[in-house]
Each structure stands twice: as structure tokens, then as C-alpha cells.
Amino acid sequence: MSIEQVASQLRMTVRSVANLESDDWTSLGAPVFVRGQLRSYSRLLGVDIEPYIEQAPVAAVAPSTLVSHAHTPGYQRLAEQIGRRAIYVAITAAIAVPVWLGTRSHFGNGDLAVQSLDVPATIEQAESASPEQAAPRRTPLVASIASLPAAPQAAGALTITFNGDSWVEILAADNQRVLERGLLTAGQQRSYAPGEVGRIKLGNVNAVEVKRGGAIVDLEPFSRANVARFTLSSDGSLAPVAN
């Protein structure tokens, strides 16, 4: 067989086969590769070369030495370290300085005098002055914590309070425009001025409270199967639905 035929069957380069035959193994790489190529060649030729491999100077083939060509000078490494630290300091300053400027105004007012709101300063000055110079004592103002009275509802105003879920349909005075339609949940409330509402339908009447002018309205005359239907006149009076 020619060298080209051997290289084709072993799937090796022609140069590698020629180097094997000429014992030029130093260019074939590490010893483990040389032994593998020799065994493949021997199996192709039907020759037992195991004893020869043990005696052959294959071990003399040394692996390639890796040499780093990217040498970094010491001053460059030092400059990189200083640059990283400078970036860290700049980021820290960018965060800390705005926070300090924003809080300085709160901590810089510690020297302001604190005066009592119950006794005005003019009263203390009047007490220390002579009776001829003393000013008449002023009664301090004390704020009351009592809640303000509720604003009176307009006469005839309608208020609907939902103590439970209820489906509602509320039409305007013209009985055409829908003011409210849908399911309202417990805790919700709706209020309408006199003459604003024309027709109302309330589901789950037992969970609904209706007031007109602040007085509770009895929905029993307008209810059927736990659904109330009634109309409101222009003066706010209630009437059952005709149909």
C-alpha cells in the first residue's frame, strides 16, 4: 500500500504516516498520541508491536511547553487596581452626597428655640414686668378633639347603605339614563339629591338600608321575593312600580 492509501484508511495525514515510518516521532505530539497512532498502524498491517512500543524511545517525546506571551507589567497591574478603587469611590460618593445634602436641612435646625404652644411668650414677659407695665393676660387657645357635627342632609335626599352584597339598578329621573347597575358589596354607600333618581331596583333587600332625608324608609311595601322596586317623584316621595 502507498502512504496515501494508509493515511486514507487510518484517517491520518500523509505527513503523519511518513513520520511514523521514518521514526520522526518528535513532530507527532505527546507520547500518548504517538502510541495510539502506532497501534492503529500495526492493526492495519496485522503486526504485533506491543513489545516494540515498550522498548521504543517514545517516552522521549516531550509535550509542548505552554509559554504565556501576554506579559503584564507591574505598573499596569497597579494602575488597574487604582482605577477600580477610584471607580468604587466615585460610585459611593455619587450615592452618599445627595443623601447627605437631602438630610442636612433636617439636622441643621437643632439650634432653633422651642416654645410652648400652651403659654405664649408675651405672657411670660408680662409676668416678669412691673404691674404698671404688665399687659393683660391672654387665655391660651385649646383645640377640641370632639368630632364635628355631621352636615345636615338636604331635604328629600336619598341615601342607600349596603350591609351585604346586593344587585342594584338605579335610573335617572328620565328613567332612561342608568346611574348605577351591578353588584355592590357590603360597606358601600350611594347618595342622590332630590329629583336625581327616577327608578330603583334593589336585590337582597334584607341587606340594604334606604334613608330619605335622614329617615329610614320601610321597603316592605315595595318588596317582593326579597327584591324591592320603587320610583321617586320630583319631591323625593317613594311609590311602587306600576308594572
Stockholm file with secondary structure:
# STOCKHOLM 1.0

chainA/1-243         MSIEQVASQLRMTVRSVANLESDDWTSLGAPVFVRGQLRSYSRLLGVDIEPYIEQAPVAAVAPSTLVSHAHTPGYQRLAEQIGRRAIYVAITAAIAVPVWLGTRSHFGNGDLAVQSLDVPATIEQAESASPEQAAPRRTPLVASIASLPAAPQAAGALTITFNGDSWVEILAADNQRVLERGLLTAGQQRSYAPGEVGRIKLGNVNAVEVKRGGAIVDLEPFSRANVARFTLSSDGSLAPVAN
#=GR chainA/1-243 SS CCHHHHHHHHTCCHHHHHHHHTTCCTTSCSHHHHHHHHHHHHHHHTCCCHHHHHHSGGGGCCCCCCCCCCCCCHHHHHHHHHHHHHHHHHHHHHHHHHHHHHHHHHHTTTTSCCCCSSSCHHHHHHHHSCTTTCCCCCCCCCCCCSCCCCCCCCTTCEEEEESSCEEEEEEETTSSSEEEEEEECTTCEEEECTTTEEEEEEESGGGEEEEETTEECCCGGGEETTEEEEEECTTSCEEECCC
#=GC SS_cons         CCHHHHHHHHTCCHHHHHHHHTTCCTTSCSHHHHHHHHHHHHHHHTCCCHHHHHHSGGGGCCCCCCCCCCCCCHHHHHHHHHHHHHHHHHHHHHHHHHHHHHHHHHHTTTTSCCCCSSSCHHHHHHHHSCTTTCCCCCCCCCCCCSCCCCCCCCTTCEEEEESSCEEEEEEETTSSSEEEEEEECTTCEEEECTTTEEEEEEESGGGEEEEETTEECCCGGGEETTEEEEEECTTSCEEECCC
//
